[in-house]
Amino acid sequence: MKLRLITRSLSLAAVSVLLTTLLAPNAALAAGPTATALPTISGTLSVGQTLNATSGTWDPALTNAPSYQWYRCVSQNVATCSQISGATTSSYLLTNTDGANYLQVQVTALNAGGGTTVTSAFTGRVATQATTTTSPVISGSILVGSTLSLSSGTWSGVTVPAFVYKWQSCTTADATACTDIPSATANTFVITSSQVGRFIRGAVSVVATADNLAGISYSSLTAQISSDPILLTTPTISGFLALDEVLTASAGTYAAFPAATFTYQWQSCSSKEVTSCAPIASETNTTYSIKEADIGKYFRFMVTALNNLGGKVSPSAITTVALRTSIPANTGLPVLAGAAVDRQTLVASTGTWSGIPTGTITYQWQKCADAAATNCADIAGKTTNSYALVFDDVAKFFRAKVTSTNRIGATSVFTGASAAVTPATVLDRDPYAIGFVQVGQKWDATDGNWRGAINPTYGYQWQRCVSIDKTTCVDIPNATAISYTLTNAEIGFFLRLKNWVIGQSLPAYSDIVPVKVTAAPKTLVQTPALNPKPEVTAAPVAKKITITCIKGKLTKKVTAVSPKCPTGYKKK
């Protein structure tokens, strides 16, 4: 028995060598190699997959490659195994014949002492590929509302199949144009309007198990789904209900196969009741122009859809009443919102209006010289409902002209005027100047302080004044730097500084220097004399300064060489 098992997978030459060795007279039996570990099989047990066998391990180690033979077994019993013809390498590709069977591999190792054959353990059961022998079939009437049934078909490679169904809608007779119908997963399907004009296909899948692989099969496509016209969306009317306006109707949408043809009819109604509607002679297009006789009437649009299976008449909703046209009239004045401050934005409302058709609103901003808006002019390009104020607008007034225009005419009204625009900056400290009131002396300006100024750049203008009354001050030509050197032109005048943040503030002024400008002191020249007189030098002129003193809300200025505030006042 052992000899039979050893020789069943050996080649003829190997058997001859082995028998010669075993049967030689007076020869000592030589031992073949001993397997210390059996061969093993790895890989996925599914038709179409490749299995790989190891040779096992041997003692002594093999010097020659072993031989292989694969067996197919009905069960995990060696008596049910049969040799697979040609399967004599270490790898094996599973075929449909192997489905539902088990595999073994025998490995034979030879050396000078003889040969030994060992067998691997059985594999598990090979999973079969589920395939159809008869495709699924769709039965039933291909009309909207009908129920279609899908057979499962017949299958091989699966003992107890579990089926999954799927219905598909196809835009053409080409199967590549098919997509799944959501939630259609039973073996029956009720045709809806969504499938009108399309083709239907069924898909049946077999669920994969331990014994079989998954499989899928498709039915043939049905003919196109036929239907008389089915209304999907209702006809509508758009347009303004007024004299000489044009109404436009849409036919709505329909599902129909063969495709439907359409006819139209406008109706005039004396009320919102459908029983008051009657056809308007010859008005069979999708547009209608409202006439004088239609004033006070309502309208309805009728659509008839037809194909060889039937027809469908669908009405639109009844419109509101048709009105007589009128020029826009203002029923509520527009108003301004926003602060009249540099860098802020004024916004004009539309006001309220009547007029048929409804007018289109436009805007024009105006700049005015006074709050009464008696001298206003349009601002070029400012035609939106808002206007951003800039520094150049300071001390000006603004209003918006609002115009409503329809095809009958246009009407304009104005908002009230804004307050005078004020700067965004606030003066916290006046500018001041320091110097001596003599010709040739240099005066230096210290800028005022403006809260809210952004990256300020300052402007300067020096002034000469006839008196300490500020109304007597005039600009000194070309005296626009931060410093100024007094000239003979200022002799007998008082001095003042005008200072501002360029593009951000109004001018601020220093106090008027309360001492008149005097000539520069003369230089005395000594000449020889018989009776020289004592040398005379000019006495220095003491500089007076002015301080500001406060007491509660009271303010008082004090000018002196060393000024002091009166009792009860504090220096500011």
HELIX and SHEET records of a PDB file:
HELIX    1   1 LYS A    2  THR A    7  1                                   6    
HELIX    2   2 LEU A   12  LEU A   23  1                                  12    
HELIX    3   3 VAL A   78  THR A   80  5                                   3    
HELIX    4   4 ASN A   96  ASP A   98  5                                   3    
HELIX    5   5 ALA A  175  ALA A  177  5                                   3    
HELIX    6   6 SER A  193  GLN A  195  5                                   3    
HELIX    7   7 VAL A  274  SER A  276  5                                   3    
HELIX    8   8 GLU A  292  ASP A  294  5                                   3    
HELIX    9   9 PHE A  391  ASP A  393  5                                   3    
HELIX   10  10 LYS A  470  THR A  472  5                                   3    
HELIX   11  11 ASN A  488  GLU A  490  5                                   3    
SHEET    1   A 2 THR A  34  ALA A  37  0                                        
SHEET    2   A 2 THR A  57  ASP A  59 -1                                        
SHEET    1   B 3 ILE A  41  SER A  42  0                                        
SHEET    2   B 3 THR A  50  ALA A  53 -1                                        
SHEET    3   B 3 SER A  91  LEU A  93 -1                                        
SHEET    1   C 4 CYS A  81  GLN A  83  0                                        
SHEET    2   C 4 SER A  67  CYS A  73 -1                                        
SHEET    3   C 4 TYR A 102  ASN A 111 -1                                        
SHEET    4   C 4 GLY A 114  THR A 119 -1                                        
SHEET    1   D 2 THR A 128  GLN A 129  0                                        
SHEET    2   D 2 ASN A 212  LEU A 213  1                                        
SHEET    1   E 2 THR A 131  THR A 134  0                                        
SHEET    2   E 2 THR A 154  SER A 156 -1                                        
SHEET    1   F 3 ILE A 138  SER A 139  0                                        
SHEET    2   F 3 THR A 147  LEU A 150 -1                                        
SHEET    3   F 3 THR A 188  VAL A 190 -1                                        
SHEET    1   G 4 CYS A 178  ASP A 180  0                                        
SHEET    2   G 4 PHE A 163  CYS A 170 -1                                        
SHEET    3   G 4 PHE A 199  VAL A 206 -1                                        
SHEET    4   G 4 GLY A 215  TYR A 218 -1                                        
SHEET    1   H 2 SER A 227  THR A 233  0                                        
SHEET    2   H 2 THR A 253  PHE A 257 -1                                        
SHEET    1   I 3 THR A 236  SER A 238  0                                        
SHEET    2   I 3 VAL A 246  SER A 250 -1                                        
SHEET    3   I 3 THR A 287  SER A 289 -1                                        
SHEET    1   J 4 CYS A 277  PRO A 279  0                                        
SHEET    2   J 4 THR A 261  CYS A 269 -1                                        
SHEET    3   J 4 TYR A 298  ASN A 307 -1                                        
SHEET    4   J 4 GLY A 310  PRO A 315 -1                                        
SHEET    1   K 2 SER A 326  GLY A 332  0                                        
SHEET    2   K 2 THR A 352  ILE A 356 -1                                        
SHEET    1   L 3 LEU A 336  ALA A 337  0                                        
SHEET    2   L 3 THR A 345  ALA A 348 -1                                        
SHEET    3   L 3 SER A 386  ALA A 388 -1                                        
SHEET    1   M 4 CYS A 376  ASP A 378  0                                        
SHEET    2   M 4 THR A 360  CYS A 368 -1                                        
SHEET    3   M 4 PHE A 397  ASN A 406 -1                                        
SHEET    4   M 4 GLY A 409  PHE A 414 -1                                        
SHEET    1   N 2 VAL A 426  ARG A 429  0                                        
SHEET    2   N 2 ASN A 449  ARG A 451 -1                                        
SHEET    1   O 3 TYR A 432  ILE A 434  0                                        
SHEET    2   O 3 LYS A 442  THR A 446 -1                                        
SHEET    3   O 3 SER A 483  THR A 485 -1                                        
SHEET    1   P 4 CYS A 473  ASP A 475  0                                        
SHEET    2   P 4 TYR A 458  CYS A 465 -1                                        
SHEET    3   P 4 PHE A 494  VAL A 501 -1                                        
SHEET    4   P 4 ALA A 508  TYR A 509 -1                                        
SHEET    1   Q 3 LEU A 554  ALA A 560  0                                        
SHEET    2   Q 3 ILE A 545  LYS A 551 -1                                        
SHEET    3   Q 3 LYS A 570  LYS A 571 -1                                        
END                                                                             
